[in-house]
Structure formats: structure tokens, C-alpha cells
Amino acid sequence: FLQKKTNVCLLATDVASRGLDFPKVNWVVQIDCPEDVAQYIHRAGRTARLNTSGENLLVLLPHEVDPMLDSLEKNKIPIKQIKIDERQLFSPLLKIQSLLAQSPELKESAKRAFVAYIKSIALMKNKEVFQLHNLNLDEFANSLGLSNTPRVRFVSRTLERKRSKILNTSDSESKIKITGIETKDSSDEEQDLDDFLRIKHIHNSSHCFASDDLQASNVTTESEDVKKIQKKRISKVKLVKKSLHMSKRIVFDEDGAPVNTNGEQSNKFYDLKDARFRLEQQDADDKKRYKALKKAKKNDYKRKGT
């Protein structure tokens, strides 16, 4: 038999923001910033269907507030900013960390969610709203219950390309001012990092070389730079090999806790008993908070009735 539910919460991506009609949707909570104003309208349009009323809540990061509100005001979409009472807030972080410690599958899902969100921010076109460099990656990883921040390679590559691009443009501008010879400036963001490390033109401020001497000096400097880059790569490989550790044998007791070879319990590993205790404590606090809210609602109904 199908049981009729009075309260239902649906978690969905932007796939459900258009083309689907859910009846009697009272609230739409946009937990992340929409791509543009049209996307905001599609999301908010899931409620208040067929001449009914509904509520929409948009959650933004501090650096997203001003540019997003400006774009909404330009499109004549009224929106009110509300302040949350800090006394009503509670953090489920301990419960999330305990669940991730007990389930490796949940931990891997949290890592994938972290990488997917960072990629989505990096691919957004509106850079005034979506600012990758203003995101605190450590705090975001911690909010997902991850003790360590996952490494996202394309983020570090993007930052390195931007830095090398700035250095390359500043060097080329200084050379143009000194020698009066135009040099090429690469504006392609997808160019490899090795291209930035190569010296294309070498000019001296106190001497002027002929064309043959200039070509010879360029060849020698490029060969020297290639050797330096190869040495750096070899040194990086050595550092990686030093950082690698051989696999160790871990013994577990009857309760599932890791034990040292001497028979003592290891303090380096996660304590499952402590995690279960904290999880039970969080559940008890949640139940007390729910009972208090329910009691407050009943008192409000009684006051309104009288």
C-alpha cells in the first residue's frame, strides 16, 4: 500500500529546474548561486504554480551577494535579504564526520562532490559572481566532513598559468621599452606551462646585437633553460620517491580498533567508539531540539486560538 506523505523534501540539480511540474511545492531553496538570472527564474518557478502561493530562498556566498543582487535588480526581480538568528543555528559537522569515518563510500562521494563543485565554479562564464580564487577550499572540504582537502589539479594549473602569464607580459613590456623591438605575448590560457618557461627573445639594455649574434644567444639560452627544467623535474621525482612509504601491516582487535604490534591501541587512527558516542550524542541533542520546537509551535497555536 502506498502511504500518503504530508511533508516531502526533494533534493535535485538544475535538471529539475525546468520541464517538470511538481504540484503543491511550498518552498524552493537554492542552496548555491544560479548561473544567471534566467536560471534563477526557472528554479524559483517550481513553486507558486497555477495561481498558488510559494516561497523561494536563495543562499549566496559573501562575494556573490553584490553582483548577483545587482543583476536581479536590473531585471526587475524583487528580493529581500533576511538575517538568520544565530541562536537557531546548529552544526551537523560532528555527525557528518562520524558517518564518513564509518563509511568509505560516503567519504569517496564527498571527495567527488568537492571536485565537481570546484569544476562547476571554474567553468562558469560570469567571473564577477563566480570567483574561484575567493573560495576557501579548506573550509569547504571541512564542511563536507573531510579531514584533508582533496587536490584539484586543474585549479593549481590555472593559478600557475595566470602567474606565468603576468610575469611573461611584464617582461615583454619592459623589453619593448628598452630595445624598441616587439615581442609576442601569448594570451591563450590553455597554453602549456613549459611554453612560459622558455625564453623567446633575450635583449641587453647596454648592448645591441646583430641578427646572427642574437640567434646564437637565443639558442644557447634555450638549451641552458631546458637543462635547468630537466634538473628540476628529476629533483621533483626524487622528492616524490622519498615521500612514498611502504605498506604497513595493521592488526585490529575484536571491536574493530587498530592495535600496534606491541598490543597497545594506536592513537593515530580514528576511534570508532568515540565516533559512535558522538553520533548518539548528536542524535539525542537533535531529538531535544525537535521536541522544543514542536512544543513552541503548540504554544503558538494555543495563543492564536485564545
C-alpha positions, 0 to 999 in steps of 0.5 A, a space after each residue: 500500500 502506498 502511504 500518503 506523505 504530508 511533508 516531502 523534501 526533494 533534493 535535485 540539480 538544475 535538471 529539475 529546474 525546468 520541464 517538470 511540474 511538481 504540484 503543491 511545492 511550498 518552498 524552493 531553496 537554492 542552496 548555491 548561486 544560479 548561473 544567471 538570472 534566467 536560471 534563477 527564474 526557472 528554479 524559483 518557478 517550481 513553486 507558486 504554480 497555477 495561481 498558488 502561493 510559494 516561497 523561494 530562498 536563495 543562499 549566496 556566498 559573501 562575494 556573490 551577494 553584490 553582483 548577483 543582487 545587482 543583476 536581479 535588480 536590473 531585471 526587475 526581480 524583487 528580493 529581500 535579504 533576511 538575517 538568520 538568528 544565530 541562536 537557531 543555528 546548529 552544526 551537523 559537522 560532528 555527525 557528518 564526520 562520524 558517518 564518513 569515518 564509518 563509511 568509505 563510500 560516503 567519504 569517496 562521494 564527498 571527495 567527488 562532490 568537492 571536485 565537481 563543485 570546484 569544476 562547476 565554479 571554474 567553468 562558469 562564464 560570469 567571473 564577477 559572481 563566480 570567483 574561484 580564487 575567493 573560495 576557501 577550499 579548506 573550509 569547504 572540504 571541512 564542511 563536507 566532513 573531510 579531514 584533508 582537502 582533496 587536490 584539484 589539479 586543474 585549479 593549481 594549473 590555472 593559478 600557475 598559468 595566470 602567474 606565468 602569464 603576468 610575469 611573461 607580459 611584464 617582461 615583454 613590456 619592459 623589453 619593448 621599452 628598452 630595445 624598441 623591438 616587439 615581442 609576442 605575448 601569448 594570451 591563450 590560457 590553455 597554453 602549456 606551462 613549459 611554453 612560459 618557461 622558455 625564453 623567446 627573445 633575450 635583449 641587453 639594455 647596454 648592448 645591441 646585437 646583430 641578427 646572427 649574434 642574437 640567434 646564437 644567444 637565443 639558442 644557447 639560452 634555450 638549451 641552458 633553460 631546458 637543462 635547468 627544467 630537466 634538473 628540476 623535474 628529476 629533483 621533483 621525482 626524487 622528492 616524490 620517491 622519498 615521500 612514498 612509504 611502504 605498506 604497513 601491516 595493521 592488526 585490529 582487535 575484536 571491536 574493530 580498533 587498530 592495535 600496534 604490534 606491541 598490543 597497545 591501541 594506536 592513537 593515530 587512527 580514528 576511534 570508532 567508539 568515540 565516533 559512535 558516542 558522538 553520533 548518539 550524542 548528536 542524535 539525542 541533542 537533535 531529538 531535544 531540539 525537535 521536541 522544543 520546537 514542536 512544543 513552541 509551535 503548540 504554544 503558538 497555536 494555543 495563543 492564536 486560538 485564545 
